[in-house]
Structures are given as C-alpha cells and as structure tokens.
Amino acid sequence: MEKPLINKKILIVEDEIVFRSVLAGYLSSLGASIYQAVNGREALRVLDEHALDLILCDLTMSEMGGIEFVECLLAQGIKIPVLIISATDKMTDIAQVLRLGVKDVLLKPIVDLARLREAVLACLYSDLFTSPALERRELDQDWDELRKDPQKAAQLLLQLQPPLQQTMAQCKIRYRQLTAVEQPGLVLDIAALSNNELAFYCLDITKAGNNGVLAALLLRVLFNGVLQEHLAQQKRRLPQMTALLQQLNQLLRRTHLDGQFPLLLGYYHSEYKNLSLISAGLQASINIGKNKIQLDNGMPLGTLNTAYLKQISQDCASWECQVRGGGSGLRLTLSTL
C-alpha cells in the first residue's frame, strides 16, 4: 500500500518545531490526518476535541512532559496507543513508560524513516505485526545474548536502577545502599500500580554468580508484565504477591538458572496507608514510628520446587525498611504526601 495510513488520525506531541514538521510531513505522505501539540497539556485539549488512532509523543517538554501525559491518559482510561520518540539516555524513563503501557519507544535522531513507518504500523495494527511465536523467538534471542555477555547484562541492570529520590503514588520515596561497593549485592525495583498504589522488590544477586544478574533482569520482565496487566484491568485489590513469587520460582527453574535468589517483595497503598511485605529468603527490619518489626527470611527462590514465604501487613503513613544480604545492605524509606 502506498498510503497505509489513509483514514488514520495521528497526534504528534513534540516541542521541537522542525522535528515535529518532519514527522507531520512524512506521516501525511502516508495518508494520515495529523494533529499537533507542543506539550502534554495542549495534547489533552486536542483529545477532548478529536477521536484519534495513535499518539506520537516526546518525553521532555515544558508544562507537561511525556511521562506525566501518559499517566494522565491512564488515569482517564484513554486507551489510544502511544509511541514514544525521545532523545533520552535514561533507561529508567524508558522502563517507566513501557510499564505505563506505551506500545514502543524510538530514540532520536531517527535517521531511517522506514523504521518510523514500521513502528507506527506495528502500533496501529499490532495483531498483524506480532504473534506469540515471534515474541518468544525475540525474547530467546535477547536472553541468549545476555547469557553470553555477563558484563553487558550487569551494565544493563545498573542502568535500570531507580533514582535515589522520587515521588510516586502520592508518596515520597528514598533509598540508598548501605555499603559503598561498585556492584552492590542488593538490587531494587519500584513502580506505580495506580495513583495511590506502588510495588517494589529487593533481590540479592550474589548467591548465584552471573545467574543472579540474569535473574534480576528476568524478574524485571515478569514485574513489567504483572504491572501492565494490573494497569490495563484497573484492578482495585491487593496484588496476589504469593502467587507472583510462586510463578517466579517456577520460571527460574524452567530457564535453568541455578542458584539461590533471596527476594523481598512489597506493596503499599497510600490512601489506605497499608504496607504489605513478603519475603523469600531476605531478612528485613521495618521501622514504623518507634516500633521495630522483624520479618523472617523464609526460603530463597530457586531452592525448592515450592517457595516458602514469610509475610506481614501493617497500617502506617510512613516507614523505613532495612534489608541486608550478599555482604551489603539497602535502606528504603517512604512517607505519604
């Protein structure tokens, strides 16, 4: 088809006028009707007036950037596919928007417009451009590459670590490693489930050699999938953390990652002020005001066919969690806004 985007309405949210014009001209040549906005706030006004098929969006813009814009779409239940086009070098930003459900991320500069065409068509016609068999094959290829290059896997994991301070789900969150080492034994991942829910985990990667790094990357993939499912279905209930850890334990065994994988998984609801923690092999100390609670470590993942878990649930507006393992420690603190 010479004009595969006939009858498609596409919104371009981009503050660089030259690049926005290039995108608009190219997509128009493929038959699309183009709408334009210079930031997320203006894009929301366009959405109020027009029914769109696709949104192309930058991340860094004045007034309302791409991440906040995508969060607004999610909060309003708007399910128009989003393709991010950005010059960001922050892996955490890419990971965050993917967790928020964007279809794909392209990095500037785009030197091959055919790649843009392919990405746009894949967003609009995802059923035709993807299949479970294809996704499995691509995942296997990526997995094999990381297995063969442990240094690349370790660098990727380091890039994906969250910022030391951030605001998320109506909470102020801080963390720091308690031991100054270049390759900490504990890695952290944290993400929002909704405007007032977040989930996090801490994994000790030292008890399985290179497999510890691979397990951390695998866990991110599983965590991404669970978060996207939760966001898509807008479930208003506590995630099944026990089932999640059992699923992860079986996945580790199927991928033949030998070793022990001590893990702590947490969930917090800022409106209900409720903290839930579940441990599979990591011991944690939780400070809530003057009260100090010890969470027993349970059995590390990867040890047995079934995961044996310890868990607690506490009501609190702020808390501090200290975790130790692998010769290092990590302190995570949270307070509601």
Helices and strands as residue ranges (DSSP letters): E 9-13, H 17-29, E 33-37, H 40-49, E 54-57, H 66-75, E 82-86, H 91-99, E 104-107, H 113-124, H 126-129, H 132-148, H 150-159, E 165-168, E 171-177, E 186-194, E 197-204, G 206-208, H 210-233, H 241-254, E 263-269, E 274-280, E 283-288, E 291-295, E 310-315, E 318-325, E 328-336
